[in-house]
């Protein structure tokens, strides 16, 4: 399904919400429990969020973590936002990824999100 913004998703896909965000499981999960935190108002990316939305984002991340931990026991997390096409953003509606990580899910996790550019993760 190709969408222009996440407001096109059926409400029954929502797994939680805060004042300014709703949560869904990622349609193409990196790991078990991979969750998207999505703005209720159409905002292109993090830099278009209002001050109040930015303050509520922490609540939404913690809610997502609680929902993930009700189903599994991750050993860590990656929190990610793609802002702009050059950064890999494909749906231009703010969303934050909370990706549970598990010991052994990759050979060497050192560098974490630095691996978005080949050869930059190892240092």
DRENDO-1510 file (C-alpha; in Angstrom, 1 decimal, always signed):
<recs>
REC; n; res; u; v; w
REC; 1; UNK; +0.0; +0.0; +0.0 .
REC; 2; UNK; +1.5; +3.4; -1.0 .
REC; 3; UNK; +0.4; +6.3; +1.2 .
REC; 4; UNK; +1.2; +10.0; +1.1 .
REC; 5; UNK; +0.6; +10.4; +4.9 .
REC; 6; UNK; -0.2; +8.2; +7.8 .
REC; 7; UNK; -3.6; +9.8; +8.3 .
REC; 8; UNK; -4.8; +7.5; +5.5 .
REC; 9; UNK; -4.3; +4.5; +7.8 .
REC; 10; UNK; -7.3; +2.9; +9.4 .
REC; 11; UNK; -7.7; +3.8; +13.1 .
REC; 12; UNK; -7.8; +0.1; +14.0 .
REC; 13; UNK; -4.1; +0.0; +13.2 .
REC; 14; UNK; -3.4; +2.3; +16.2 .
REC; 15; UNK; -1.9; +0.6; +19.2 .
REC; 16; UNK; -1.7; +3.7; +21.5 .
REC; 17; UNK; -1.7; +7.4; +21.5 .
REC; 18; UNK; -0.7; +10.5; +23.4 .
REC; 19; UNK; -2.1; +14.1; +23.0 .
REC; 20; UNK; -0.2; +14.7; +19.8 .
REC; 21; UNK; +0.8; +11.3; +18.5 .
REC; 22; UNK; -0.5; +7.9; +17.6 .
REC; 23; UNK; +1.4; +4.6; +17.5 .
REC; 24; UNK; +1.4; +1.8; +15.0 .
REC; 25; UNK; +3.6; -1.3; +14.4 .
REC; 26; UNK; +5.8; -0.7; +11.4 .
REC; 27; UNK; +4.6; -2.3; +8.2 .
REC; 28; UNK; +8.2; -3.4; +7.3 .
REC; 29; UNK; +9.6; -4.1; +10.8 .
REC; 30; UNK; +13.4; -4.3; +11.4 .
REC; 31; UNK; +12.7; -6.3; +14.5 .
REC; 32; UNK; +9.9; -7.7; +16.7 .
REC; 33; UNK; +7.9; -4.7; +18.1 .
REC; 34; UNK; +9.3; -2.0; +15.7 .
REC; 35; UNK; +6.9; +0.9; +16.3 .
REC; 36; UNK; +6.2; +4.1; +14.5 .
REC; 37; UNK; +5.2; +7.3; +16.5 .
REC; 38; UNK; +3.2; +9.5; +14.1 .
REC; 39; UNK; +2.0; +13.1; +14.5 .
REC; 40; UNK; -1.8; +13.5; +14.6 .
REC; 41; UNK; -1.4; +16.7; +12.6 .
REC; 42; UNK; +0.3; +16.5; +9.2 .
REC; 43; UNK; +3.9; +17.7; +9.7 .
REC; 44; UNK; +6.6; +17.0; +7.2 .
REC; 45; UNK; +9.3; +16.0; +9.7 .
REC; 46; UNK; +10.7; +16.7; +13.2 .
REC; 47; UNK; +11.6; +20.2; +12.3 .
REC; 48; UNK; +8.0; +21.1; +11.6 .
REC; 49; UNK; +6.7; +19.9; +14.9 .
REC; 50; UNK; +5.4; +22.5; +17.3 .
REC; 51; UNK; +7.0; +23.1; +20.7 .
REC; 52; UNK; +4.1; +21.2; +22.4 .
REC; 53; UNK; +4.4; +18.3; +20.0 .
REC; 54; UNK; +8.2; +18.1; +20.6 .
REC; 55; UNK; +7.5; +18.0; +24.4 .
REC; 56; UNK; +4.9; +15.2; +23.9 .
REC; 57; UNK; +7.2; +13.2; +21.7 .
REC; 58; UNK; +9.1; +11.9; +24.8 .
REC; 59; UNK; +5.7; +10.7; +26.3 .
REC; 60; UNK; +5.0; +8.9; +23.0 .
REC; 61; UNK; +8.5; +7.2; +22.9 .
REC; 62; UNK; +8.1; +6.0; +26.5 .
REC; 63; UNK; +4.6; +4.7; +25.7 .
REC; 64; UNK; +6.0; +2.8; +22.7 .
REC; 65; UNK; +8.7; +1.3; +24.9 .
REC; 66; UNK; +6.1; +0.2; +27.4 .
REC; 67; UNK; +4.0; -1.5; +24.7 .
REC; 68; UNK; +7.0; -3.3; +23.2 .
REC; 69; UNK; +8.2; -4.5; +26.6 .
REC; 70; UNK; +4.7; -6.0; +27.3 .
REC; 71; UNK; +5.5; -8.4; +24.4 .
REC; 72; UNK; +9.3; -8.9; +24.5 .
REC; 73; UNK; +12.4; -8.1; +26.4 .
REC; 74; UNK; +14.8; -6.1; +24.1 .
REC; 75; UNK; +18.4; -5.5; +25.1 .
REC; 76; UNK; +18.5; -2.0; +23.6 .
REC; 77; UNK; +16.7; +0.4; +21.2 .
REC; 78; UNK; +17.4; +2.6; +18.2 .
REC; 79; UNK; +15.3; +5.8; +18.0 .
REC; 80; UNK; +15.3; +7.2; +14.5 .
REC; 81; UNK; +13.8; +9.9; +12.3 .
REC; 82; UNK; +14.4; +10.4; +8.7 .
REC; 83; UNK; +14.1; +14.1; +7.8 .
REC; 84; UNK; +14.2; +14.8; +4.1 .
REC; 85; UNK; +14.5; +12.6; +1.0 .
REC; 86; UNK; +18.4; +12.7; +1.2 .
REC; 87; UNK; +18.0; +11.1; +4.7 .
REC; 88; UNK; +15.8; +8.3; +3.4 .
REC; 89; UNK; +12.4; +9.8; +4.2 .
REC; 90; UNK; +9.7; +8.3; +1.9 .
REC; 91; UNK; +6.5; +9.3; +3.7 .
REC; 92; UNK; +6.5; +13.0; +4.3 .
REC; 93; UNK; +4.5; +12.9; +7.5 .
REC; 94; UNK; +6.5; +13.0; +10.7 .
REC; 95; UNK; +7.2; +9.6; +12.2 .
REC; 96; UNK; +9.7; +8.4; +14.7 .
REC; 97; UNK; +10.9; +4.8; +14.7 .
REC; 98; UNK; +11.4; +3.0; +18.0 .
REC; 99; UNK; +13.3; -0.2; +17.0 .
REC; 100; UNK; +13.9; -2.8; +19.7 .
REC; 101; UNK; +17.4; -4.4; +19.5 .
REC; 102; UNK; +18.3; -7.8; +20.7 .
REC; 103; UNK; +21.8; -9.2; +21.6 .
REC; 104; UNK; +23.1; -11.0; +18.6 .
REC; 105; UNK; +20.7; -9.5; +16.0 .
REC; 106; UNK; +23.8; -8.4; +14.1 .
REC; 107; UNK; +27.4; -9.4; +14.3 .
REC; 108; UNK; +28.8; -6.1; +15.5 .
REC; 109; UNK; +26.3; -3.3; +16.5 .
REC; 110; UNK; +29.0; -0.8; +17.3 .
REC; 111; UNK; +28.3; +2.5; +15.5 .
REC; 112; UNK; +24.5; +1.9; +15.6 .
REC; 113; UNK; +22.8; +4.5; +13.4 .
REC; 114; UNK; +26.1; +5.6; +11.9 .
REC; 115; UNK; +25.7; +2.6; +9.6 .
REC; 116; UNK; +23.3; +4.5; +7.4 .
REC; 117; UNK; +26.3; +5.6; +5.4 .
REC; 118; UNK; +28.5; +2.6; +4.5 .
REC; 119; UNK; +31.9; +2.7; +6.1 .
REC; 120; UNK; +30.9; +5.3; +8.7 .
REC; 121; UNK; +29.7; +2.9; +11.4 .
REC; 122; UNK; +33.1; +1.4; +12.1 .
REC; 123; UNK; +35.4; +3.7; +13.9 .
</recs>
